[in-house]
Amino acid sequence: MTTTSMADHWWWRPGWREGRTFYTWHITFRDAPDVHRLADTYRHALRDVPGLDLVPDQWLHLTMQGLGFTDEVPDKDVDTIIDAATAHLADIGAFDLTLHRPEVTPEAIRWEAEPGEPAAAVRNAVRTAIGDVWAQVPERPDGFAPHVTIAYSNSDGPTHPVRKALDTVDAAPATARVHAVELIVLNRDQHMYQWETRARVPIA
C-alpha cells in the first residue's frame, strides 16, 4: 500500500529518553564515496521539503541488530559478544551493496539495500554471537529489511511534496563495498542517529 502521509519519527520509543544511549550493530558508510555522491544528490533535491531531517554522510547507516541500553549491558558481556562476533564473521566475506531509488515510508525516506542476503547473513552471524553469550537474543529473528535512510520525518504531513522532490532526481545507483560491521553506542537526542564506535569487526 502506498504511503500517503508522514509522521514524526522522533517519538520516544519504550526505554528511550534524552541522554540515554544504546548498543547496536550497524553497517556504516563513512568510507563509501559512491554512496555519498548519491546521498548528496537526494539531499539537494529534498532540501526545501518541510518536515524532514536530512542525514549527512557521517550518519548514514544500515541498522543490523540491537543489543541493549548501555546502562543495562555489562562491559564484560559486550567484550565477550564482540569476540564471538569476530569469530562468526570471519568466514562471511566482504560484499557489495547497491542503493538506487529511495522509497517513502511513514517516518522516513530510505533505500532498500540490494542484495539483501549478504546483510542478512551478517545479522544472523551477529545474532549467533549474542546467543553464545546470552540465553535470549534481543529482537525478532525474522522481518529484517536492510535499508539506508536519507531523511527522517519530524512532523505530520502529506507525502506529495516528498514524492515530487524525489521525482526530480535522475541519478545512477551507488555501490558500497562492505568490509566490516560495527558495534556502536547510539544516541538520538538531536533528531539524528549519532554514535561512537565501540568495536569494528571485519567481515573477512
PADRENRO-708990 format. One record per residue (C-alpha): residue in one letter; x, y, z. Coordinates in nm, 3 decimals, padded with zeros to 5 digits. Example, Ala and Ser with C-alpha at 12.3 -4.5 7.8 and 13.67 -1.06 7.14 Angstrom:
2
<resn:a u:01.230 v:-00.450 w:00.780>
<resn:s u:01.367 v:-00.106 w:00.714>
***
This chain:
204
<resn:m u:00.000 v:00.000 w:00.000>
<resn:t u:00.133 v:00.342 w:-00.095>
<resn:t u:00.213 v:00.572 w:00.195>
<resn:t u:00.016 v:00.898 w:00.167>
<resn:s u:00.111 v:01.075 w:00.491>
<resn:m u:00.423 v:01.128 w:00.701>
<resn:a u:00.451 v:01.101 w:01.080>
<resn:d u:00.708 v:01.218 w:01.333>
<resn:h u:00.987 v:00.960 w:01.360>
<resn:w u:01.128 v:01.104 w:01.681>
<resn:w u:00.865 v:00.997 w:01.933>
<resn:w u:01.019 v:00.833 w:02.239>
<resn:r u:01.009 v:00.459 w:02.193>
<resn:p u:00.995 v:00.233 w:02.500>
<resn:g u:01.306 v:00.269 w:02.715>
<resn:w u:01.440 v:00.574 w:02.533>
<resn:r u:01.483 v:00.912 w:02.698>
<resn:e u:01.706 v:01.212 w:02.649>
<resn:g u:02.069 v:01.130 w:02.724>
<resn:r u:02.026 v:00.753 w:02.713>
<resn:t u:02.242 v:00.550 w:02.473>
<resn:f u:02.204 v:00.211 w:02.312>
<resn:y u:02.439 v:-00.063 w:02.188>
<resn:t u:02.353 v:-00.174 w:01.836>
<resn:w u:02.527 v:-00.334 w:01.540>
<resn:h u:02.530 v:-00.128 w:01.218>
<resn:i u:02.695 v:-00.122 w:00.880>
<resn:t u:02.821 v:00.233 w:00.832>
<resn:f u:02.922 v:00.424 w:00.519>
<resn:r u:03.187 v:00.673 w:00.621>
<resn:d u:03.426 v:00.526 w:00.360>
<resn:a u:03.173 v:00.492 w:00.077>
<resn:p u:03.221 v:00.783 w:-00.167>
<resn:d u:02.974 v:00.647 w:-00.421>
<resn:v u:02.702 v:00.636 w:-00.153>
<resn:h u:02.796 v:00.991 w:-00.052>
<resn:r u:02.755 v:01.100 w:-00.414>
<resn:l u:02.404 v:00.955 w:-00.433>
<resn:a u:02.310 v:01.085 w:-00.087>
<resn:d u:02.420 v:01.435 w:-00.178>
<resn:t u:02.203 v:01.428 w:-00.487>
<resn:y u:01.895 v:01.335 w:-00.283>
<resn:r u:01.973 v:01.578 w:-00.001>
<resn:h u:01.988 v:01.854 w:-00.262>
<resn:a u:01.651 v:01.751 w:-00.405>
<resn:l u:01.488 v:01.730 w:-00.060>
<resn:r u:01.646 v:02.038 w:00.094>
<resn:d u:01.336 v:02.260 w:00.062>
<resn:v u:01.079 v:01.999 w:00.165>
<resn:p u:00.949 v:02.091 w:00.511>
<resn:g u:00.937 v:01.843 w:00.795>
<resn:l u:01.248 v:01.642 w:00.710>
<resn:d u:01.578 v:01.582 w:00.888>
<resn:l u:01.833 v:01.501 w:00.616>
<resn:v u:02.104 v:01.251 w:00.711>
<resn:p u:02.463 v:01.369 w:00.649>
<resn:d u:02.723 v:01.129 w:00.514>
<resn:q u:02.878 v:01.056 w:00.854>
<resn:w u:02.549 v:00.925 w:00.996>
<resn:l u:02.436 v:00.709 w:00.703>
<resn:h u:02.388 v:00.356 w:00.830>
<resn:l u:02.224 v:00.020 w:00.782>
<resn:t u:02.065 v:-00.097 w:01.106>
<resn:m u:02.151 v:-00.458 w:01.184>
<resn:q u:02.084 v:-00.582 w:01.535>
<resn:g u:02.022 v:-00.417 w:01.869>
<resn:l u:02.199 v:-00.532 w:02.183>
<resn:g u:02.058 v:-00.317 w:02.463>
<resn:f u:02.079 v:00.012 w:02.651>
<resn:t u:02.432 v:00.082 w:02.761>
<resn:d u:02.329 v:00.123 w:03.126>
<resn:e u:02.187 v:-00.230 w:03.124>
<resn:v u:02.458 v:-00.430 w:02.943>
<resn:p u:02.768 v:-00.525 w:03.147>
<resn:d u:03.103 v:-00.438 w:02.989>
<resn:k u:03.221 v:-00.798 w:03.020>
<resn:d u:02.923 v:-00.918 w:02.816>
<resn:v u:02.995 v:-00.658 w:02.548>
<resn:d u:03.357 v:-00.772 w:02.520>
<resn:t u:03.260 v:-01.140 w:02.505>
<resn:i u:02.997 v:-01.075 w:02.237>
<resn:i u:03.249 v:-00.878 w:02.030>
<resn:d u:03.493 v:-01.170 w:02.050>
<resn:a u:03.221 v:-01.416 w:01.949>
<resn:a u:03.110 v:-01.194 w:01.660>
<resn:t u:03.469 v:-01.167 w:01.539>
<resn:a u:03.484 v:-01.547 w:01.517>
<resn:h u:03.147 v:-01.591 w:01.348>
<resn:l u:03.202 v:-01.312 w:01.094>
<resn:a u:03.547 v:-01.432 w:00.988>
<resn:d u:03.406 v:-01.659 w:00.718>
<resn:i u:03.133 v:-01.433 w:00.576>
<resn:g u:03.340 v:-01.243 w:00.320>
<resn:a u:03.319 v:-00.883 w:00.201>
<resn:f u:03.030 v:-00.797 w:-00.030>
<resn:d u:02.876 v:-00.514 w:-00.231>
<resn:l u:02.554 v:-00.332 w:-00.151>
<resn:t u:02.370 v:-00.121 w:-00.408>
<resn:l u:02.134 v:00.171 w:-00.343>
<resn:h u:01.921 v:00.329 w:-00.614>
<resn:r u:01.572 v:00.482 w:-00.586>
<resn:p u:01.456 v:00.552 w:-00.229>
<resn:e u:01.107 v:00.470 w:-00.112>
<resn:v u:00.881 v:00.676 w:00.112>
<resn:t u:00.769 v:00.520 w:00.440>
<resn:p u:00.553 v:00.688 w:00.705>
<resn:e u:00.853 v:00.804 w:00.909>
<resn:a u:01.146 v:00.804 w:00.667>
<resn:i u:01.277 v:00.813 w:00.312>
<resn:r u:01.508 v:00.520 w:00.260>
<resn:w u:01.685 v:00.300 w:00.011>
<resn:e u:01.638 v:-00.074 w:00.016>
<resn:a u:01.990 v:-00.219 w:00.013>
<resn:e u:02.039 v:-00.486 w:-00.250>
<resn:p u:02.106 v:-00.769 w:-00.250>
<resn:g u:01.958 v:-00.829 w:00.094>
<resn:e u:02.103 v:-01.175 w:00.153>
<resn:p u:02.463 v:-01.080 w:00.247>
<resn:a u:02.346 v:-00.826 w:00.506>
<resn:a u:02.105 v:-01.084 w:00.644>
<resn:a u:02.392 v:-01.332 w:00.674>
<resn:v u:02.592 v:-01.077 w:00.873>
<resn:r u:02.297 v:-01.015 w:01.102>
<resn:n u:02.249 v:-01.388 w:01.155>
<resn:a u:02.616 v:-01.424 w:01.248>
<resn:v u:02.585 v:-01.138 w:01.498>
<resn:r u:02.272 v:-01.296 w:01.646>
<resn:t u:02.456 v:-01.626 w:01.679>
<resn:a u:02.738 v:-01.447 w:01.861>
<resn:i u:02.491 v:-01.287 w:02.104>
<resn:g u:02.330 v:-01.628 w:02.155>
<resn:d u:02.670 v:-01.769 w:02.251>
<resn:v u:02.668 v:-01.533 w:02.550>
<resn:w u:02.302 v:-01.473 w:02.636>
<resn:a u:02.017 v:-01.720 w:02.665>
<resn:q u:01.787 v:-01.481 w:02.480>
<resn:v u:01.881 v:-01.274 w:02.174>
<resn:p u:01.710 v:-00.932 w:02.155>
<resn:e u:01.475 v:-00.851 w:01.867>
<resn:r u:01.293 v:-01.088 w:01.637>
<resn:p u:01.497 v:-01.304 w:01.401>
<resn:d u:01.255 v:-01.251 w:01.112>
<resn:g u:01.135 v:-00.941 w:00.932>
<resn:f u:01.480 v:-00.793 w:00.871>
<resn:a u:01.475 v:-00.548 w:00.577>
<resn:p u:01.821 v:-00.399 w:00.510>
<resn:h u:01.782 v:-00.031 w:00.432>
<resn:v u:01.965 v:00.302 w:00.449>
<resn:t u:01.774 v:00.618 w:00.541>
<resn:i u:01.843 v:00.952 w:00.369>
<resn:a u:01.580 v:01.156 w:00.562>
<resn:y u:01.359 v:01.121 w:00.869>
<resn:s u:01.021 v:01.284 w:00.907>
<resn:n u:00.993 v:01.518 w:01.206>
<resn:s u:00.625 v:01.610 w:01.171>
<resn:d u:00.291 v:01.501 w:01.031>
<resn:g u:00.212 v:01.590 w:00.672>
<resn:p u:00.140 v:01.464 w:00.320>
<resn:t u:00.392 v:01.266 w:00.117>
<resn:h u:00.319 v:01.455 w:-00.205>
<resn:p u:00.597 v:01.718 w:-00.162>
<resn:v u:00.844 v:01.440 w:-00.086>
<resn:r u:00.747 v:01.236 w:-00.390>
<resn:k u:00.756 v:01.542 w:-00.613>
<resn:a u:01.111 v:01.620 w:-00.498>
<resn:l u:01.225 v:01.261 w:-00.545>
<resn:d u:01.087 v:01.257 w:-00.899>
<resn:t u:01.330 v:01.534 w:-00.997>
<resn:v u:01.630 v:01.306 w:-00.934>
<resn:d u:01.790 v:01.108 w:-01.213>
<resn:a u:02.098 v:00.953 w:-01.059>
<resn:a u:02.294 v:00.636 w:-01.120>
<resn:p u:02.283 v:00.369 w:-00.848>
<resn:a u:02.554 v:00.373 w:-00.581>
<resn:t u:02.756 v:00.072 w:-00.472>
<resn:a u:02.946 v:00.028 w:-00.147>
<resn:r u:03.190 v:-00.246 w:-00.057>
<resn:v u:03.117 v:-00.375 w:00.293>
<resn:h u:03.425 v:-00.495 w:00.480>
<resn:a u:03.309 v:-00.470 w:00.842>
<resn:v u:03.020 v:-00.431 w:01.083>
<resn:e u:03.035 v:-00.200 w:01.385>
<resn:l u:02.906 v:-00.220 w:01.738>
<resn:i u:02.816 v:00.140 w:01.813>
<resn:v u:02.697 v:00.347 w:02.109>
<resn:l u:02.392 v:00.522 w:01.965>
<resn:n u:02.205 v:00.832 w:02.076>
<resn:r u:01.908 v:01.012 w:01.919>
<resn:d u:01.888 v:01.337 w:02.117>
<resn:q u:01.937 v:01.577 w:01.823>
<resn:h u:01.678 v:01.446 w:01.574>
<resn:m u:01.955 v:01.232 w:01.429>
<resn:y u:02.105 v:00.891 w:01.498>
<resn:q u:02.460 v:00.968 w:01.608>
<resn:w u:02.716 v:00.736 w:01.758>
<resn:e u:03.059 v:00.646 w:01.878>
<resn:t u:03.210 v:00.318 w:01.761>
<resn:r u:03.267 v:00.061 w:02.034>
<resn:a u:03.416 v:-00.203 w:01.803>
<resn:r u:03.469 v:-00.255 w:01.431>
<resn:v u:03.462 v:-00.622 w:01.337>
<resn:p u:03.600 v:-00.726 w:00.995>
<resn:i u:03.400 v:-00.936 w:00.754>
<resn:a u:03.694 v:-01.127 w:00.615>
***
